[in-house]
Amino acid sequence: MSRIWSIMDIGKQSMMNSQTALQTISHNIANKNVAGYSRQRVDIETANPTVDGRLLLGNGAVAKRIVRIHNPFIEKQLQQAINVEGERDARASLLGRVDQVFNEQQHGGLNKSIDAFFSAYREMSNDPENVALRDQVKEQAKFMAQDFRGVSGRLQHIQGEADFEIHNEVANVNKITGEIASLNKKIAAVEIDGVTANDERDRRDELVRELGKMINIRYAESKTGELTVTAGDSAILVSGSMHRNLTVESTPGRKGKAEGDVDIFYQATSDGTPVVVTKQITGGSLGGLLQVRDQFINHTLDKVDDLAYTLATQINQIHKSGYDRLNRPGVDLFVVGNKKGAASRMAVNQLVLEDPGRLVAAAQPNAPGDNRVANLISSLEYQNAMGKGQSTFDGFYDNIVGDVGATSARANSEKASQKDIVDQIKNIRDSISGVSLDEETEKMIEYQKMFEASARLINVANEMMNTVMHLKD
């Protein structure tokens, strides 16, 4: 009788095992399209046997645990690859906008307005007393100064757009770290009893990947299953169930950073002093935005400022050496101030705007038709005045455009290459952890048959029991 009861118990446990496995399969199918989900399997083990004399009788199988199928090494590789992808995506996007600033088909190009100015001065040198030609020089000078201000303004506007995106990314970072801290608490509470919090761990891994796409992080897991997440070198964003937010504020300019652009701050304690961690942020989309904003755009602005300052000061120097139409000593034709920010301030002298007769053509007074200064100014176009005597104004500007175009193209190429790497690692992860409907269907049929066989086993044991019970009759 006892063995019949054992058979029934084994059948009953087997049915429960099948039900657990089928529920797990249905959970897998339902979560097939959930980002970061790792398929789960029931870990079924042989039950402890029973010693009956010289026999060791088996007691069937029991479902010990539900495990998620994942490879920590692949997960780490994927997180690192996504971090690089985030940085390259942000760089390519922002550099694409910089490239549009120097799109000559759309904006005409600074070199065209520079050439138009020198051409107008060259025409004026042929007839210095012609008022109409003087007006033309004044207008071309206005257009050139306006184009310099336009290029500088558009580049600074892109820096402002980068600041806006940094604000949004930091807000997302804070949101994600808060959820990771909450999941840490749940995982620790569940796993204290020895049960693995599979779904919570999947969600946390996905959040870590999302966080890594935005900012360079390091993370480690404690014995209780809680993650500690550090951004940069020292900004501990998550520690157990606690998390700290990053903040963003506009700050004064410094070397490598424009006036008013934002910095990222970290406050270690609620009553501590916020410290700037901007330089620690080198990866993810935040790292890409900061690199382009503070390095490439500032470097490009410096080149444009150098072009504007050198062009204006050399023209001014020659312009002040001669005399205008009414024999007055020449004045500065352009106003630029210091080299830093010269392009954003470049403007035509108000005296010239009000009276084009102040334009200088003659090298000496009382010399109608004297065009020596006008010739000197127009000849500047062909002199190697830029890059320590290595290039003309036009050549220097072409180098700026070429550098922007090449950097943008390289960023797009790196972005595409990194996407391929991420896709390859994701494919490997999916082959290990992803849900395959075909495989789940096979497992479903397998456990359905197991359930049916277990039910038949109980039915057979029941018939055996009835037979034994009726033996007395």
MIVEXVEX-765116 format. One record per residue (C-alpha): residue number from 1; x, y, z. Coordinates in steps of 0.05 Angstrom, whole numbers, plus 5000, padded with zeros to 4 digits. Each point is the difference from the previous one (the first is absolute). Last residue first. Layout:
% MIVEXVEX-765116
NODE NUM X Y Z
...
This chain:
% MIVEXVEX-765116
NODE 473 4721 4811 4982
NODE 472 5066 5010 5035
NODE 471 5034 5010 4932
NODE 470 4954 5059 4986
NODE 469 5045 5051 5034
NODE 468 5060 4975 4962
NODE 467 4965 5007 4933
NODE 466 4976 5069 5018
NODE 465 5070 5022 5018
NODE 464 5028 4972 4935
NODE 463 4946 5039 4963
NODE 462 5021 5063 5038
NODE 461 5073 4987 4984
NODE 460 4982 4994 4926
NODE 459 4961 5065 5003
NODE 458 5058 5035 5035
NODE 457 5046 4975 4944
NODE 456 4950 5023 4948
NODE 455 5002 5069 5030
NODE 454 5077 4999 4998
NODE 453 4998 4980 4926
NODE 452 4952 5057 4984
NODE 451 5045 5050 5037
NODE 450 5062 4973 4965
NODE 449 4965 5006 4933
NODE 448 4983 5073 5015
NODE 447 5072 5009 5024
NODE 446 5027 4978 4933
NODE 445 4948 5037 4959
NODE 444 5017 5065 5036
NODE 443 5074 4988 4993
NODE 442 4992 4992 4925
NODE 441 4958 5064 4997
NODE 440 5052 5037 5042
NODE 439 5054 4979 4950
NODE 438 4960 5024 4941
NODE 437 4981 5065 5035
NODE 436 5073 5015 5014
NODE 435 5010 5045 5060
NODE 434 5068 5034 5005
NODE 433 5052 4983 5052
NODE 432 5054 4962 4962
NODE 431 4986 5013 4926
NODE 430 4973 5068 5021
NODE 429 5066 5017 5033
NODE 428 5039 4980 4938
NODE 427 4954 5042 4957
NODE 426 5007 5058 5048
NODE 425 5076 4994 4994
NODE 424 4996 5003 4925
NODE 423 4951 5059 5001
NODE 422 5046 5038 5048
NODE 421 5059 4989 4953
NODE 420 4959 5021 4939
NODE 419 4977 5063 5036
NODE 418 5073 5015 5016
NODE 417 5018 4999 4926
NODE 416 4942 5045 4982
NODE 415 5018 5051 5054
NODE 414 5074 4997 4981
NODE 413 4982 5015 4927
NODE 412 4954 5057 5021
NODE 411 5055 5029 5045
NODE 410 5050 4994 4943
NODE 409 4953 5038 4954
NODE 408 4991 5055 5052
NODE 407 5074 5006 5012
NODE 406 5015 5003 4925
NODE 405 4946 5053 4988
NODE 404 5022 5043 5059
NODE 403 5074 4995 4981
NODE 402 4985 5015 4927
NODE 401 4958 5061 5018
NODE 400 5055 5027 5046
NODE 399 5053 4985 4947
NODE 398 4958 5036 4948
NODE 397 4998 5061 5047
NODE 396 5076 5000 5004
NODE 395 5005 4994 4924
NODE 394 4954 5059 4990
NODE 393 5037 5043 5049
NODE 392 5066 4979 4967
NODE 391 5045 4947 5028
NODE 390 5067 4984 5032
NODE 389 5023 5068 5025
NODE 388 4994 4982 5073
NODE 387 4932 4966 4988
NODE 386 4969 5060 4965
NODE 385 5028 5059 4960
NODE 384 5023 4961 4940
NODE 383 4982 5056 4951
NODE 382 4949 4993 4944
NODE 381 4941 5036 5034
NODE 380 5047 5052 5029
NODE 379 5007 5028 4929
NODE 378 4933 5036 5007
NODE 377 5026 5039 5060
NODE 376 5065 5019 4966
NODE 375 4964 5021 4936
NODE 374 4953 5045 5040
NODE 373 5060 5029 5035
NODE 372 5033 5016 4933
NODE 371 4937 5028 4968
NODE 370 5018 5073 4988
NODE 369 4947 5026 4953
NODE 368 4996 5068 5033
NODE 367 5064 5014 5039
NODE 366 4987 5054 5052
NODE 365 5021 4955 5057
NODE 364 5048 4941 4994
NODE 363 4994 4924 4994
NODE 362 4931 5005 4969
NODE 361 4943 4949 5003
NODE 360 4970 5008 5069
NODE 359 4926 4993 5015
NODE 358 4977 5060 5039
NODE 357 4959 5022 4939
NODE 356 4953 4942 5018
NODE 355 4971 5047 5052
NODE 354 4951 4973 5052
NODE 353 5025 4928 4995
NODE 352 5072 5024 4997
NODE 351 4993 5039 5065
NODE 350 4962 4941 5031
NODE 349 5062 4955 4990
NODE 348 4977 4935 4967
NODE 347 4987 4943 5048
NODE 346 5035 4938 5028
NODE 345 4976 4985 5071
NODE 344 4983 4925 4992
NODE 343 5061 4989 4956
NODE 342 5047 5033 5049
NODE 341 4977 4957 5059
NODE 340 5071 4990 5025
NODE 339 5044 5042 4953
NODE 338 4987 5064 5039
NODE 337 4958 5057 4973
NODE 336 4968 4989 4932
NODE 335 4981 5067 4969
NODE 334 5012 5005 4925
NODE 333 5022 5057 4954
NODE 332 5045 5030 5052
NODE 331 5011 5074 4982
NODE 330 5038 5032 4942
NODE 329 5027 5071 5004
NODE 328 4954 5051 4967
NODE 327 5014 5021 4928
NODE 326 4925 5007 4983
NODE 325 4998 4933 4961
NODE 324 5038 4964 5055
NODE 323 5074 5000 5017
NODE 322 5050 4945 5012
NODE 321 5036 4961 5055
NODE 320 4936 4987 5039
NODE 319 4973 4954 4946
NODE 318 5064 4960 4999
NODE 317 4997 4984 5074
NODE 316 4925 4992 4998
NODE 315 5004 4948 4944
NODE 314 5053 4962 5039
NODE 313 4959 5006 5065
NODE 312 4935 4977 4967
NODE 311 5028 4939 4964
NODE 310 5042 4979 5060
NODE 309 4942 5007 5048
NODE 308 4948 4966 4956
NODE 307 5045 4942 4982
NODE 306 5023 4990 5072
NODE 305 4928 5004 5024
NODE 304 4981 4947 4949
NODE 303 5057 4956 5024
NODE 302 4981 5011 5073
NODE 301 4928 4983 4984
NODE 300 5023 4935 4969
NODE 299 5040 4982 5062
NODE 298 4940 5018 5044
NODE 297 4956 4957 4957
NODE 296 5048 4941 5002
NODE 295 5021 5000 5073
NODE 294 4946 5026 5046
NODE 293 4936 4986 4962
NODE 292 5025 4939 4961
NODE 291 5031 4967 5060
NODE 290 4943 5019 5047
NODE 289 4947 4971 4954
NODE 288 5039 4935 4990
NODE 287 5011 4992 5075
NODE 286 4927 5012 5014
NODE 285 4981 4949 4946
NODE 284 5043 4947 5033
NODE 283 5071 5010 5021
NODE 282 5047 5054 5026
NODE 281 4964 5028 5060
NODE 280 5057 5011 5050
NODE 279 5013 5070 4972
NODE 278 4929 5021 5017
NODE 277 5006 4977 5073
NODE 276 4992 5069 5032
NODE 275 4990 4994 5075
NODE 274 4937 5014 5040
NODE 273 5015 5017 5073
NODE 272 4972 4950 5050
NODE 271 4936 5006 5040
NODE 270 4962 4946 4964
NODE 269 5063 4959 4989
NODE 268 5044 4984 4940
NODE 267 4976 5059 4958
NODE 266 5018 4993 4926
NODE 265 5000 5057 4950
NODE 264 4998 5001 4924
NODE 263 5021 5065 4967
NODE 262 4960 5043 4953
NODE 261 5023 5051 4948
NODE 260 4995 5072 5024
NODE 259 5069 5021 4975
NODE 258 5032 4948 4955
NODE 257 5040 4941 5026
NODE 256 5070 4975 4981
NODE 255 5036 5052 5042
NODE 254 4948 5031 5045
NODE 253 4932 5032 4992
NODE 252 4954 5014 5058
NODE 251 4948 4948 5019
NODE 250 4930 4979 4978
NODE 249 4972 4945 5045
NODE 248 4985 4926 4995
NODE 247 4987 4952 5057
NODE 246 5016 4927 5012
NODE 245 4955 4962 5048
NODE 244 5022 4953 5055
NODE 243 4972 4931 5014
NODE 242 4985 4957 5061
NODE 241 4971 4929 4998
NODE 240 5068 4969 4995
NODE 239 5050 5052 4977
NODE 238 4981 5036 4936
NODE 237 5029 5063 4969
NODE 236 5070 4997 5029
NODE 235 5035 5057 4964
NODE 234 5075 4983 5008
NODE 233 5035 4984 4935
NODE 232 4946 5008 4947
NODE 231 4933 4974 5023
NODE 230 4997 4948 5056
NODE 229 4947 4947 5008
NODE 228 4995 4955 5061
NODE 227 4955 4941 4986
NODE 226 4962 4959 5051
NODE 225 5001 4923 4998
NODE 224 5010 4990 5075
NODE 223 5072 4980 4989
NODE 222 5012 5066 4966
NODE 221 4999 5013 4925
NODE 220 5048 5048 4965
NODE 219 4992 5058 4952
NODE 218 5042 5047 4959
NODE 217 4969 5055 4957
NODE 216 5011 5043 4939
NODE 215 4936 5038 4986
NODE 214 4940 4998 4953
NODE 213 5005 4931 4968
NODE 212 5025 4973 5066
NODE 211 4935 5021 5034
NODE 210 4959 4962 4948
NODE 209 5044 4939 5009
NODE 208 4993 5006 5076
NODE 207 4925 5006 4991
NODE 206 4998 4936 4960
NODE 205 5040 4964 5053
NODE 204 4952 5026 5053
NODE 203 4940 4975 4961
NODE 202 5031 4931 4992
NODE 201 5018 4998 5074
NODE 200 4929 5018 5019
NODE 199 4972 4945 4955
NODE 198 5047 4947 5029
NODE 197 4995 5016 5074
NODE 196 5037 4936 5021
NODE 195 4971 4967 5062
NODE 194 5047 4986 5059
NODE 193 4957 5031 5053
NODE 192 5040 5065 5001
NODE 191 4991 4999 4924
NODE 190 4933 5035 5001
NODE 189 5018 5057 5047
NODE 188 5068 5012 4967
NODE 187 4968 5001 4931
NODE 186 4946 5049 5021
NODE 185 5049 5048 5032
NODE 184 5047 4998 4941
NODE 183 4940 5011 4954
NODE 182 4985 5065 5036
NODE 181 5072 5022 4993
NODE 180 4998 4983 4926
NODE 179 4936 5040 4992
NODE 178 5033 5062 5031
NODE 177 5061 4990 4957
NODE 176 4955 5000 4939
NODE 175 4964 5065 5016
NODE 174 5065 5035 5018
NODE 173 5031 4979 4934
NODE 172 4938 5023 4962
NODE 171 5005 5069 5032
NODE 170 5074 5001 4982
NODE 169 4983 4983 4928
NODE 168 4948 5056 4996
NODE 167 5046 5054 5028
NODE 166 5057 4975 4955
NODE 165 4952 5006 4940
NODE 164 4987 5073 5018
NODE 163 5074 5013 5008
NODE 162 5013 4969 4932
NODE 161 4948 5045 4970
NODE 160 5036 5060 5031
NODE 159 5065 4975 4969
NODE 158 4963 4997 4934
NODE 157 4979 5072 5010
NODE 156 5073 5018 5011
NODE 155 5017 4970 4933
NODE 154 4942 5037 4967
NODE 153 5021 5066 5031
NODE 152 5073 4993 4977
NODE 151 4979 4984 4929
NODE 150 4949 5057 5000
NODE 149 5048 5050 5031
NODE 148 5051 4984 4945
NODE 147 4944 5004 4948
NODE 146 4978 5068 5026
NODE 145 5071 5027 4997
NODE 144 5004 4977 4927
NODE 143 4932 5029 4983
NODE 142 5017 5067 5031
NODE 141 5067 5003 4963
NODE 140 4963 4983 4936
NODE 139 4952 5057 5013
NODE 138 5056 5050 5014
NODE 137 5038 4978 4938
NODE 136 4937 5009 4957
NODE 135 4989 5069 5029
NODE 134 5071 5018 4981
NODE 133 4987 4975 4929
NODE 132 4938 5045 4996
NODE 131 5040 5060 5024
NODE 130 5052 4994 4944
NODE 129 5061 5041 5021
NODE 128 5045 4939 5007
NODE 127 4987 4976 4929
NODE 126 5043 4938 4985
NODE 125 5014 4990 5075
NODE 124 4925 4996 5011
NODE 123 4997 4937 4958
NODE 122 5054 4968 5042
NODE 121 4964 5020 5063
NODE 120 4937 4965 4974
NODE 119 5040 4939 4982
NODE 118 5031 4999 5070
NODE 117 4931 5002 5032
NODE 116 4971 4948 4952
NODE 115 5058 4953 5014
NODE 114 4988 5005 5075
NODE 113 4925 4989 4988
NODE 112 5015 4938 4959
NODE 111 5051 4974 5050
NODE 110 4949 5005 5055
NODE 109 4955 4949 4967
NODE 108 4935 5008 4962
NODE 107 4956 4976 5057
NODE 106 4963 4940 4971
NODE 105 5045 4980 4942
NODE 104 5061 5019 5041
NODE 103 4983 4952 5057
NODE 102 5046 5027 5054
NODE 101 4947 5005 5053
NODE 100 4972 4933 4975
NODE 99 5064 4966 5022
NODE 98 4989 5025 5071
NODE 97 4932 4967 4999
NODE 96 5031 4934 4977
NODE 95 5052 5008 5055
NODE 94 4944 4999 5051
NODE 93 4968 4936 4973
NODE 92 5066 4964 4988
NODE 91 5025 5016 5069
NODE 90 4936 4979 5034
NODE 89 4998 4934 4963
NODE 88 5074 4988 5014
NODE 87 4992 5009 5075
NODE 86 4938 4956 5003
NODE 85 5034 4946 4959
NODE 84 5060 5000 5046
NODE 83 4955 4988 5060
NODE 82 4961 4948 4961
NODE 81 5065 4962 4988
NODE 80 5017 5001 5074
NODE 79 4930 4975 5020
NODE 78 5002 4945 4946
NODE 77 5068 4975 5024
NODE 76 4976 4998 5071
NODE 75 4937 4961 4980
NODE 74 5043 4952 4959
NODE 73 5043 4986 5061
NODE 72 4940 4992 5046
NODE 71 4969 4947 4954
NODE 70 4925 4992 5009
NODE 69 4947 4946 5007
NODE 68 4955 5019 5058
NODE 67 4989 4947 5054
NODE 66 4936 4974 5031
NODE 65 5017 4957 5061
NODE 64 4997 4931 5031
NODE 63 4943 4968 4960
NODE 62 4997 4930 5030
NODE 61 5011 4932 4969
NODE 60 4978 4928 5012
NODE 59 5006 4965 5066
NODE 58 5051 4946 4982
NODE 57 5005 4937 5040
NODE 56 5067 4978 5028
NODE 55 4991 4925 5013
NODE 54 5037 4956 5050
NODE 53 4948 5014 5053
NODE 52 4958 5058 4975
NODE 51 5043 5062 4996
NODE 50 4961 5059 4971
NODE 49 5029 5045 4946
NODE 48 5010 5075 5004
NODE 47 4965 5034 4942
NODE 46 5034 5005 4933
NODE 45 5008 5072 4976
NODE 44 4958 5047 4957
NODE 43 5028 5069 4986
NODE 42 4942 5036 4967
NODE 41 5024 5044 4943
NODE 40 4996 5074 4987
NODE 39 5012 5043 4939
NODE 38 5037 5064 5011
NODE 37 4962 5065 4990
NODE 36 5042 5061 4981
NODE 35 4946 5034 4959
NODE 34 4932 4965 5005
NODE 33 4982 4969 4933
NODE 32 5000 4928 5023
NODE 31 4969 5016 5067
NODE 30 4934 4964 4990
NODE 29 5035 4940 4969
NODE 28 5049 4995 5059
NODE 27 4944 5004 5051
NODE 26 4961 4946 4963
NODE 25 5062 4957 5004
NODE 24 5006 5013 5074
NODE 23 4927 4981 5011
NODE 22 5013 4936 4959
NODE 21 5060 4983 5043
NODE 20 4962 5011 5065
NODE 19 4942 4958 4974
NODE 18 5048 4945 4979
NODE 17 5033 5000 5069
NODE 16 4931 4997 5032
NODE 15 4982 4941 4957
NODE 14 5065 4966 5019
NODE 13 4985 5013 5074
NODE 12 4932 4966 4993
NODE 11 5029 4942 4962
NODE 10 5055 4990 5052
NODE 9 4948 5005 5055
NODE 8 4956 4949 4966
NODE 7 5058 4952 4992
NODE 6 5019 5011 5072
NODE 5 4928 4984 5021
NODE 4 5005 4935 4961
NODE 3 5066 4986 5034
NODE 2 4968 5010 5068
NODE 1 4944 4951 4982
